[in-house]
Amino acid sequence: MNNLCIAAGLGLLAIVAACTSTATVGYPAEYVSMRSPGHVWVTTTDKNVVELYNPQIKGDSGDTLVGFAGKTGAYLEIPVSSVQMMKAKEANTGKTMLVVGAAAIGSALLLTTVMGNGGTGGANVCFPPGGLNQGLPVPCPPASARGLDQQ
């Protein structure tokens, strides 16, 4: 059971990680205005890379990128004309579909394995009817006692 929980946790982590990729943004001002990302990486024309949280476009003509620096939390204003490149996390449908498909196949295999012998993981146990034994499994009687012997 413990290994099953670990495997499920790792699978969930893989699904979360696979849903996004870092991608270069073509028009930083428009991207920030339309998508309101929570986090971007900005490379300025002087080759500095700034990790920016809660980026927004400000100024009368929308010519200033503002936000909070990743390491210091300091408020920064960067002229959009000084942005050489911007990267942001984007949804990656290809990866997401691949992971969802793999998770579905894995779940089906796991379910088949667990349910293959009455839901007991292959053990020869039975669940008495009528709530006997508080729903806990008990060893199954021989097939002949259950009327299941081959004739």
Secondary structure, DSSP 4 states (H G I P E B T S, - for coil): -HHHHHHHHHHHHHHHHHTEEEEEES-HHHHHHHH--SEEEEEETTS-EEEEEEEEEESTTS-EEEEEETTT--EEEEEGGGEEEEEEEEE-HHHHHHHHHHHHHHHHHHHHHHHTTTTSTT--EE--GGGGGGG--EEPPPTTTTT----
